[in-house]
Amino acid sequence: MARAKRRPRAEAAPAAAAAPGEAAARRAETVCLGRIVGAHGVRGVVRIKSHTANPDDLTAYGALSDEAGTRRLTVTVTGHVKGLVLARVEGVDDRDAAEALRGTDLFVPRAALPPTEGEEYYHVDLLGLRAESEDGTALGRVSAVHDHGAGPIVEIQPPDGPSTLVPFTREHVPAIDIEAGRMVVASPEDGT
């Protein structure tokens, strides 16, 4: 699962901001651990882009389901190829059935995940937080968390205009209050 740590201290998914309504409530209760990106071979094996820190942990948190929660998928990891997990899905025995699953996101209940430590956050917990300056001025909402290898970056979408990317470090994001639904972002004028 995708976790982010603020730096310096001492990893879901392409993420999107929660939409209002039933889908948003479901996303708050579940976490996307991966996405089926296609078939591998002709015997029903699928390729999965895992969002977990250890790709093999894709199945470590219990049964997986689709985004709607209507289809339960029993997945068994069988190997790896080019940064993807190879897996068998119960009931999927040929390439056509495997290809039919392309684009399926794989979810687990949020409660199945281990608790985070210290300044560690699941990406899903950051999505939708109000971003505010240190003086309380509204900046927008966290719409995504990216990590391209150099550390997490938080994308903040204002009510209008282009989004802003902020390094997810203690100096750029000095305070986070998940329960209050807010994240404080240091302003560039402060020398950060």
TORTOR-475628 format. One record per residue: x, y, z of N, C-alpha, C in turn. Coordinates in Angstrom, 1 decimal. Last residue first. Layout:
BEGIN
<r <X, Y, Z>, <X, Y, Z>, <X, Y, Z>>;
...
//
This chain:
BEGIN
<r <11.1, 28.7, 2.1>, <11.1, 27.2, 1.9>, <10.9, 26.9, 0.4>>;
<r <10.9, 31.3, 2.8>, <12.2, 30.8, 2.5>, <12.2, 29.3, 2.3>>;
<r <8.4, 32.3, 3.0>, <9.1, 32.0, 4.3>, <10.4, 31.4, 4.0>>;
<r <7.3, 32.4, 0.5>, <7.9, 33.6, 1.0>, <8.7, 33.4, 2.3>>;
<r <6.1, 29.9, 0.2>, <7.4, 30.1, -0.4>, <8.1, 31.4, 0.1>>;
<r <4.6, 28.7, 3.2>, <4.5, 29.5, 2.0>, <6.0, 29.8, 1.5>>;
<r <3.8, 25.4, 4.2>, <4.6, 26.6, 4.4>, <4.7, 27.4, 3.1>>;
<r <0.7, 24.1, 4.8>, <1.8, 24.2, 3.8>, <2.5, 25.5, 4.0>>;
<r <-1.1, 21.8, 6.8>, <-0.5, 23.2, 6.7>, <0.7, 23.1, 5.7>>;
<r <-4.0, 20.1, 6.3>, <-2.6, 20.1, 6.1>, <-2.1, 21.5, 6.0>>;
<r <-7.0, 18.6, 7.7>, <-6.2, 19.7, 7.2>, <-4.7, 19.4, 7.2>>;
<r <-8.9, 17.1, 9.1>, <-8.9, 17.2, 7.7>, <-8.1, 18.3, 7.1>>;
<r <-8.8, 16.5, 11.8>, <-9.4, 17.8, 11.4>, <-9.5, 18.0, 9.9>>;
<r <-7.5, 14.0, 11.5>, <-8.8, 14.1, 12.1>, <-9.5, 15.4, 11.8>>;
<r <-5.0, 14.8, 10.4>, <-5.9, 13.9, 9.7>, <-7.3, 14.0, 10.2>>;
<r <-3.1, 17.3, 10.3>, <-4.1, 16.8, 11.2>, <-5.2, 16.1, 10.5>>;
<r <0.2, 18.3, 9.9>, <-0.9, 17.5, 9.3>, <-1.8, 17.1, 10.5>>;
<r <2.7, 20.7, 9.3>, <1.6, 20.2, 10.2>, <0.6, 19.4, 9.4>>;
<r <4.6, 21.5, 7.4>, <5.0, 21.4, 8.8>, <3.9, 20.8, 9.7>>;
<r <5.7, 21.0, 4.6>, <4.4, 20.6, 5.2>, <4.6, 20.4, 6.7>>;
<r <8.3, 21.8, 4.2>, <7.2, 22.3, 3.3>, <5.8, 22.0, 3.8>>;
<r <9.7, 20.6, 6.3>, <9.8, 22.0, 6.1>, <8.7, 22.6, 5.1>>;
<r <9.0, 17.9, 6.0>, <8.6, 18.6, 7.2>, <8.7, 20.2, 7.0>>;
<r <7.8, 17.2, 2.7>, <8.8, 17.3, 3.7>, <8.3, 18.1, 4.9>>;
<r <6.7, 16.7, 0.0>, <6.2, 16.2, 1.2>, <7.3, 16.0, 2.3>>;
<r <6.8, 19.5, -2.2>, <7.5, 18.3, -1.6>, <6.9, 17.9, -0.3>>;
<r <3.9, 20.2, -4.1>, <4.7, 20.6, -2.9>, <5.4, 19.3, -2.4>>;
<r <2.5, 21.6, -6.9>, <3.2, 20.5, -6.4>, <4.0, 20.9, -5.2>>;
<r <-0.8, 22.8, -7.7>, <0.6, 23.1, -7.2>, <1.2, 21.8, -6.6>>;
<r <-3.0, 23.2, -10.5>, <-2.6, 22.6, -9.2>, <-1.1, 23.0, -8.9>>;
<r <-4.5, 26.2, -11.9>, <-3.7, 25.0, -12.0>, <-3.3, 24.5, -10.6>>;
<r <-7.9, 27.3, -11.2>, <-6.5, 27.5, -11.6>, <-5.8, 26.1, -11.6>>;
<r <-9.9, 27.1, -8.3>, <-9.8, 27.4, -9.7>, <-8.3, 27.6, -10.0>>;
<r <-9.5, 25.9, -5.8>, <-10.8, 25.9, -6.3>, <-10.8, 26.3, -7.8>>;
<r <-6.3, 24.1, -6.2>, <-7.1, 25.2, -5.7>, <-8.5, 25.1, -6.3>>;
<r <-4.9, 21.1, -5.3>, <-5.7, 21.7, -6.3>, <-6.5, 22.8, -5.7>>;
<r <-1.7, 19.9, -4.8>, <-2.8, 20.7, -4.2>, <-3.6, 21.4, -5.3>>;
<r <0.1, 17.0, -4.4>, <-0.5, 17.9, -5.4>, <-1.7, 18.6, -4.8>>;
<r <3.1, 16.2, -2.9>, <1.7, 16.4, -2.7>, <1.2, 17.4, -3.7>>;
<r <5.5, 13.8, -3.3>, <5.1, 15.1, -3.6>, <3.6, 15.2, -3.5>>;
<r <8.0, 11.6, -1.8>, <6.6, 12.0, -2.1>, <6.5, 13.5, -2.4>>;
<r <11.1, 11.0, -3.5>, <10.3, 11.3, -2.4>, <9.0, 11.8, -2.7>>;
<r <12.2, 10.3, -5.9>, <13.0, 11.2, -5.1>, <12.2, 11.6, -3.8>>;
<r <10.4, 8.6, -7.2>, <11.6, 8.1, -6.7>, <12.4, 9.0, -5.8>>;
<r <8.0, 9.7, -7.6>, <8.7, 9.3, -8.8>, <10.1, 8.8, -8.4>>;
<r <5.0, 9.9, -6.2>, <6.4, 9.6, -5.8>, <7.1, 8.9, -7.0>>;
<r <2.2, 11.9, -5.3>, <3.1, 11.3, -6.3>, <4.4, 10.9, -5.7>>;
<r <-1.0, 12.3, -4.5>, <0.3, 12.1, -3.9>, <1.1, 11.3, -4.9>>;
<r <-3.7, 14.6, -5.1>, <-2.9, 13.4, -5.4>, <-1.6, 13.4, -4.6>>;
<r <-5.1, 16.7, -4.0>, <-5.8, 15.9, -5.0>, <-5.0, 14.7, -5.4>>;
<r <-5.8, 18.5, -1.2>, <-4.8, 17.5, -1.7>, <-5.6, 16.6, -2.7>>;
<r <-7.2, 21.7, -2.0>, <-7.3, 20.4, -1.4>, <-6.2, 19.5, -2.0>>;
<r <-6.5, 25.1, -1.1>, <-7.1, 24.1, -2.0>, <-7.2, 22.8, -1.2>>;
<r <-5.7, 27.1, 0.6>, <-4.9, 27.0, -0.7>, <-5.6, 26.0, -1.6>>;
<r <-6.9, 29.4, 2.9>, <-7.2, 28.2, 2.2>, <-6.4, 28.2, 0.9>>;
<r <-4.9, 30.6, 5.6>, <-5.5, 30.9, 4.3>, <-5.7, 29.6, 3.5>>;
<r <-3.6, 30.2, 8.0>, <-5.0, 29.7, 7.8>, <-5.6, 30.0, 6.5>>;
<r <-1.0, 30.8, 8.1>, <-1.9, 31.8, 8.7>, <-3.4, 31.4, 8.5>>;
<r <0.2, 28.8, 6.7>, <0.4, 28.8, 8.2>, <-0.5, 29.8, 8.8>>;
<r <-2.3, 27.7, 4.4>, <-1.1, 28.3, 4.7>, <-0.9, 28.4, 6.2>>;
<r <-3.8, 24.5, 3.8>, <-3.9, 25.9, 4.3>, <-2.5, 26.4, 4.5>>;
<r <-5.7, 22.1, 2.3>, <-4.4, 22.6, 2.4>, <-4.5, 24.1, 2.7>>;
<r <-7.8, 19.6, 3.4>, <-7.7, 21.0, 3.1>, <-6.3, 21.4, 3.3>>;
<r <-7.6, 16.3, 2.0>, <-7.3, 17.2, 3.1>, <-7.3, 18.6, 2.6>>;
<r <-7.8, 14.7, -0.2>, <-9.0, 15.4, 0.2>, <-8.7, 16.4, 1.4>>;
<r <-5.5, 12.3, 0.8>, <-6.3, 12.8, -0.3>, <-7.6, 13.5, 0.3>>;
<r <-4.3, 11.2, 3.0>, <-4.0, 12.5, 2.7>, <-4.9, 13.1, 1.6>>;
<r <-5.1, 8.6, 3.1>, <-5.4, 9.4, 4.3>, <-5.2, 10.9, 4.0>>;
<r <-4.0, 7.5, 0.8>, <-5.5, 7.6, 0.9>, <-5.9, 8.5, 2.0>>;
<r <-1.3, 7.2, 1.5>, <-1.7, 8.2, 0.6>, <-3.2, 8.5, 0.7>>;
<r <-0.7, 6.8, 5.0>, <-1.2, 6.2, 3.8>, <-1.6, 7.3, 2.8>>;
<r <2.1, 8.2, 6.6>, <0.7, 8.3, 6.2>, <0.4, 7.5, 5.0>>;
<r <4.3, 8.8, 9.3>, <4.0, 8.0, 8.1>, <2.5, 8.0, 7.9>>;
<r <5.4, 9.8, 11.7>, <5.0, 10.7, 10.6>, <4.8, 10.0, 9.3>>;
<r <4.5, 7.1, 13.5>, <5.1, 8.4, 13.6>, <4.5, 9.3, 12.5>>;
<r <3.2, 4.5, 11.5>, <4.1, 4.9, 12.6>, <4.5, 6.3, 12.4>>;
<r <-0.1, 3.1, 10.8>, <1.2, 3.8, 10.4>, <1.9, 4.2, 11.7>>;
<r <-1.4, -0.2, 11.3>, <-1.3, 1.2, 11.6>, <0.0, 1.8, 11.1>>;
<r <-2.1, -2.4, 8.5>, <-1.4, -2.1, 9.8>, <-1.4, -0.6, 10.0>>;
<r <-5.4, -2.9, 7.1>, <-4.0, -2.4, 7.0>, <-3.4, -2.2, 8.3>>;
<r <-8.0, -3.4, 7.4>, <-7.1, -4.5, 7.3>, <-5.7, -4.1, 7.3>>;
<r <-9.4, -1.0, 7.3>, <-9.2, -1.6, 8.6>, <-8.2, -2.8, 8.6>>;
<r <-9.9, -0.7, 4.6>, <-8.9, 0.2, 5.3>, <-8.5, -0.4, 6.6>>;
<r <-10.3, -3.7, 2.7>, <-10.8, -2.7, 3.7>, <-9.7, -1.9, 4.4>>;
<r <-8.8, -3.5, -0.6>, <-9.0, -4.2, 0.7>, <-9.6, -3.2, 1.6>>;
<r <-8.9, -3.7, -4.2>, <-9.1, -3.0, -2.9>, <-9.2, -4.0, -1.8>>;
<r <-7.7, -3.2, -7.4>, <-7.9, -4.2, -6.4>, <-7.9, -3.5, -5.0>>;
<r <-9.1, -2.2, -10.5>, <-8.4, -1.8, -9.3>, <-8.7, -2.8, -8.2>>;
<r <-8.9, -3.3, -13.8>, <-9.6, -3.5, -12.5>, <-8.7, -3.1, -11.4>>;
<r <-7.6, -3.2, -16.1>, <-8.1, -1.9, -15.6>, <-8.8, -2.1, -14.3>>;
<r <-8.5, -6.4, -17.3>, <-7.6, -5.2, -17.5>, <-8.3, -4.0, -16.9>>;
<r <-10.2, -8.5, -17.3>, <-10.0, -7.9, -16.0>, <-9.1, -6.6, -16.1>>;
<r <-10.1, -9.5, -19.8>, <-11.4, -8.8, -19.4>, <-11.2, -8.1, -18.0>>;
<r <-7.7, -10.8, -19.8>, <-7.8, -9.5, -20.5>, <-9.1, -8.7, -20.1>>;
<r <-8.6, -13.2, -18.6>, <-7.6, -12.3, -17.9>, <-7.6, -10.9, -18.5>>;
<r <-10.3, -14.2, -20.5>, <-10.8, -13.9, -19.2>, <-9.9, -13.0, -18.4>>;
<r <-8.4, -14.5, -22.6>, <-9.6, -13.7, -22.8>, <-10.2, -13.2, -21.4>>;
<r <-6.6, -16.5, -21.6>, <-6.2, -15.1, -21.8>, <-7.4, -14.1, -22.0>>;
<r <-8.1, -18.4, -18.9>, <-7.6, -18.2, -20.3>, <-7.3, -16.7, -20.5>>;
<r <-9.2, -18.7, -16.3>, <-8.4, -19.8, -16.9>, <-7.8, -19.6, -18.3>>;
<r <-10.3, -17.6, -13.4>, <-9.8, -17.0, -14.7>, <-8.8, -18.0, -15.2>>;
<r <-10.8, -18.7, -11.0>, <-11.9, -18.7, -12.0>, <-11.5, -18.1, -13.3>>;
<r <-8.6, -16.7, -9.2>, <-9.5, -17.9, -9.1>, <-10.6, -17.7, -10.1>>;
<r <-5.9, -15.5, -10.8>, <-7.1, -15.1, -10.2>, <-8.1, -16.3, -10.3>>;
<r <-2.4, -15.4, -10.5>, <-3.6, -16.1, -10.9>, <-4.8, -15.6, -10.1>>;
<r <0.1, -13.0, -11.4>, <-0.8, -13.6, -10.5>, <-1.9, -14.4, -11.2>>;
<r <3.0, -11.0, -11.3>, <2.2, -12.0, -12.1>, <1.4, -12.8, -11.1>>;
<r <3.7, -7.6, -10.9>, <3.4, -8.9, -10.2>, <2.6, -9.8, -11.2>>;
<r <6.2, -5.7, -12.5>, <4.8, -6.1, -12.3>, <4.8, -7.4, -11.6>>;
<r <8.9, -5.3, -13.3>, <8.3, -4.5, -12.2>, <6.8, -4.7, -11.9>>;
<r <9.2, -7.4, -15.3>, <9.3, -6.0, -15.6>, <8.6, -5.1, -14.6>>;
<r <7.5, -9.8, -13.5>, <8.0, -9.5, -14.8>, <8.0, -8.0, -15.0>>;
<r <7.1, -12.4, -11.0>, <7.3, -11.0, -11.4>, <7.8, -10.9, -12.8>>;
<r <4.7, -14.8, -9.6>, <6.0, -14.3, -10.0>, <6.0, -12.8, -10.3>>;
<r <2.3, -15.4, -8.5>, <3.1, -16.5, -9.0>, <4.5, -16.1, -9.5>>;
<r <-0.2, -14.8, -6.0>, <1.0, -14.3, -6.7>, <1.9, -15.4, -7.2>>;
<r <-3.5, -15.2, -6.3>, <-2.3, -15.8, -5.9>, <-1.1, -15.4, -6.7>>;
<r <-6.7, -13.9, -5.4>, <-5.5, -13.7, -6.1>, <-4.3, -14.5, -5.5>>;
<r <-10.0, -13.7, -5.6>, <-9.0, -14.5, -4.9>, <-7.7, -14.6, -5.8>>;
<r <-12.1, -11.1, -5.5>, <-11.1, -11.7, -6.3>, <-10.1, -12.4, -5.4>>;
<r <-15.5, -10.2, -5.5>, <-14.3, -10.6, -4.7>, <-13.4, -11.4, -5.5>>;
<r <-17.4, -7.6, -6.5>, <-16.7, -8.8, -6.9>, <-15.5, -9.1, -6.1>>;
<r <-18.4, -5.3, -5.3>, <-19.3, -6.3, -5.7>, <-18.7, -7.6, -6.1>>;
<r <-16.9, -3.1, -4.8>, <-17.0, -4.1, -3.7>, <-18.0, -5.2, -4.0>>;
<r <-16.2, -1.3, -6.7>, <-17.6, -1.3, -6.2>, <-17.8, -2.2, -5.0>>;
<r <-13.5, -2.1, -7.2>, <-13.8, -0.8, -6.6>, <-15.2, -0.7, -6.0>>;
<r <-13.2, -5.6, -6.2>, <-13.1, -4.5, -7.2>, <-13.6, -3.2, -6.5>>;
<r <-11.1, -7.0, -3.6>, <-12.4, -6.8, -4.3>, <-12.2, -5.7, -5.3>>;
<r <-9.3, -9.5, -1.8>, <-9.3, -8.3, -2.7>, <-10.7, -8.2, -3.3>>;
<r <-8.8, -10.6, 1.5>, <-9.5, -10.7, 0.2>, <-9.5, -9.4, -0.5>>;
<r <-5.7, -9.8, 3.2>, <-7.0, -10.4, 3.0>, <-7.5, -10.3, 1.6>>;
<r <-3.2, -8.7, 3.0>, <-4.1, -8.0, 3.9>, <-5.6, -8.6, 3.7>>;
<r <-1.4, -9.8, 1.1>, <-1.2, -10.0, 2.6>, <-2.2, -9.5, 3.5>>;
<r <-1.4, -9.5, -1.6>, <-2.4, -10.4, -1.0>, <-2.3, -10.6, 0.5>>;
<r <0.7, -7.7, -1.9>, <-0.5, -7.4, -2.5>, <-1.7, -8.3, -1.9>>;
<r <3.3, -8.2, -1.1>, <2.3, -8.0, 0.0>, <0.9, -7.7, -0.6>>;
<r <4.9, -8.2, -3.3>, <4.4, -9.5, -2.9>, <3.3, -9.4, -1.8>>;
<r <5.9, -5.5, -3.4>, <4.9, -6.0, -4.3>, <4.2, -7.3, -3.9>>;
<r <6.2, -3.6, -0.6>, <6.7, -4.9, -1.1>, <5.6, -5.4, -2.1>>;
<r <4.4, -1.4, -0.7>, <5.9, -1.2, -0.6>, <6.6, -2.4, -1.0>>;
<r <1.8, -1.7, -3.2>, <2.3, -1.9, -1.9>, <3.8, -1.7, -1.8>>;
<r <0.7, -1.5, -5.6>, <0.9, -0.2, -4.9>, <1.5, -0.4, -3.5>>;
<r <1.4, -3.3, -8.5>, <1.2, -3.3, -7.1>, <1.5, -1.9, -6.5>>;
<r <0.0, -4.1, -11.4>, <0.9, -3.0, -10.9>, <0.5, -2.9, -9.4>>;
<r <-0.1, -7.4, -12.7>, <-0.7, -6.4, -11.7>, <0.4, -5.4, -11.4>>;
<r <-1.2, -9.6, -15.1>, <-0.1, -8.7, -14.7>, <-0.7, -7.6, -13.8>>;
<r <-2.5, -12.9, -14.9>, <-2.7, -11.5, -15.1>, <-1.4, -10.8, -14.6>>;
<r <-3.1, -16.0, -16.5>, <-2.3, -15.2, -15.6>, <-2.5, -13.7, -15.9>>;
<r <-4.4, -17.5, -18.4>, <-5.2, -16.8, -17.4>, <-4.4, -16.0, -16.4>>;
<r <-2.8, -18.7, -20.3>, <-3.4, -19.6, -19.3>, <-4.1, -18.8, -18.2>>;
<r <-1.3, -17.3, -22.1>, <-2.6, -17.8, -22.6>, <-3.4, -18.6, -21.5>>;
<r <0.5, -14.3, -21.1>, <0.4, -15.7, -21.6>, <-1.0, -16.0, -21.9>>;
<r <-1.0, -12.2, -19.1>, <0.4, -12.7, -19.3>, <0.3, -14.1, -19.8>>;
<r <-3.1, -9.3, -19.4>, <-2.8, -10.7, -19.3>, <-1.4, -11.0, -19.6>>;
<r <-3.2, -6.2, -17.4>, <-3.3, -7.0, -18.6>, <-3.0, -8.5, -18.3>>;
<r <-3.2, -4.8, -15.1>, <-2.8, -4.1, -16.3>, <-2.9, -4.9, -17.5>>;
<r <-4.9, -4.4, -12.1>, <-4.6, -5.4, -13.2>, <-4.4, -4.6, -14.5>>;
<r <-3.5, -2.6, -9.5>, <-4.4, -2.6, -10.7>, <-3.9, -3.6, -11.6>>;
<r <-3.6, -2.2, -5.8>, <-3.0, -2.5, -7.1>, <-4.0, -2.4, -8.3>>;
<r <-4.8, -1.4, -3.5>, <-3.5, -2.0, -3.4>, <-2.8, -2.3, -4.8>>;
<r <-6.8, 1.1, -2.3>, <-6.4, 0.4, -3.6>, <-5.0, -0.1, -3.4>>;
<r <-8.8, 0.7, 0.5>, <-7.6, 1.2, 0.0>, <-7.2, 0.4, -1.3>>;
<r <-11.9, 1.9, 2.0>, <-11.1, 0.9, 1.3>, <-9.8, 1.5, 0.8>>;
<r <-13.3, 3.9, 3.1>, <-13.3, 2.7, 3.9>, <-12.4, 1.6, 3.2>>;
<r <-13.1, 5.9, 1.3>, <-12.6, 6.2, 2.7>, <-12.5, 4.9, 3.5>>;
<r <-14.4, 4.8, -0.9>, <-12.9, 5.0, -1.0>, <-12.3, 5.3, 0.4>>;
<r <-17.0, 4.9, 0.0>, <-16.4, 3.6, -0.2>, <-14.9, 3.8, -0.2>>;
<r <-17.4, 7.7, 0.0>, <-17.5, 7.0, 1.3>, <-16.8, 5.6, 1.2>>;
<r <-17.2, 8.2, -2.7>, <-16.2, 8.8, -1.8>, <-16.2, 8.0, -0.4>>;
<r <-19.4, 6.9, -3.7>, <-18.1, 6.4, -4.1>, <-17.0, 7.0, -3.2>>;
<r <-21.6, 8.3, -2.5>, <-21.3, 6.9, -2.1>, <-19.9, 6.5, -2.5>>;
<r <-20.4, 11.8, -2.4>, <-21.4, 10.7, -2.5>, <-20.8, 9.3, -2.1>>;
<r <-17.7, 13.4, -4.2>, <-18.8, 13.3, -3.2>, <-19.7, 12.1, -3.4>>;
<r <-14.5, 11.8, -4.7>, <-15.6, 12.5, -5.2>, <-16.8, 12.5, -4.2>>;
<r <-11.2, 12.3, -3.6>, <-12.5, 11.6, -3.4>, <-13.6, 12.5, -3.9>>;
<r <-8.6, 12.6, -6.0>, <-9.4, 13.1, -4.9>, <-10.7, 12.4, -4.8>>;
<r <-6.6, 9.8, -6.9>, <-7.5, 10.9, -7.2>, <-8.2, 11.4, -6.0>>;
<r <-3.4, 8.4, -7.5>, <-4.5, 8.8, -6.6>, <-5.3, 9.9, -7.1>>;
<r <-1.5, 5.7, -8.4>, <-2.2, 6.9, -8.9>, <-3.4, 7.2, -8.0>>;
<r <-0.6, 4.6, -5.5>, <-1.5, 4.5, -6.4>, <-1.8, 5.6, -7.1>>;
<r <-1.1, 4.2, -5.6>, <-0.9, 3.6, -4.9>, <-2.8, 3.8, -6.4>>;
<r <5.6, 4.6, 1.2>, <5.9, 4.7, -0.2>, <4.7, 5.0, -0.8>>;
<r <14.8, 10.4, 9.7>, <16.0, 9.7, 9.7>, <16.8, 10.2, 8.7>>;
<r <13.2, 12.5, 7.9>, <13.0, 11.6, 9.1>, <13.8, 10.4, 8.8>>;
<r <12.8, 15.6, 6.4>, <13.7, 14.5, 6.8>, <13.2, 13.8, 8.0>>;
<r <9.9, 13.9, 5.0>, <11.3, 13.9, 5.2>, <11.7, 15.3, 5.7>>;
<r <7.1, 12.0, 5.7>, <7.7, 13.3, 5.5>, <9.1, 13.2, 5.8>>;
<r <6.2, 9.2, 3.9>, <6.8, 9.7, 5.1>, <7.3, 11.1, 4.7>>;
<r <3.5, 7.4, 2.7>, <4.4, 8.5, 2.5>, <4.9, 8.9, 3.8>>;
<r <2.4, 4.4, 1.1>, <2.6, 5.2, 2.3>, <3.6, 6.3, 1.9>>;
<r <0.4, 2.2, -0.6>, <1.2, 3.4, -0.7>, <1.2, 4.2, 0.6>>;
<r <0.8, -1.2, 0.0>, <0.0, 0.0, 0.0>, <0.9, 1.2, 0.0>>;
//
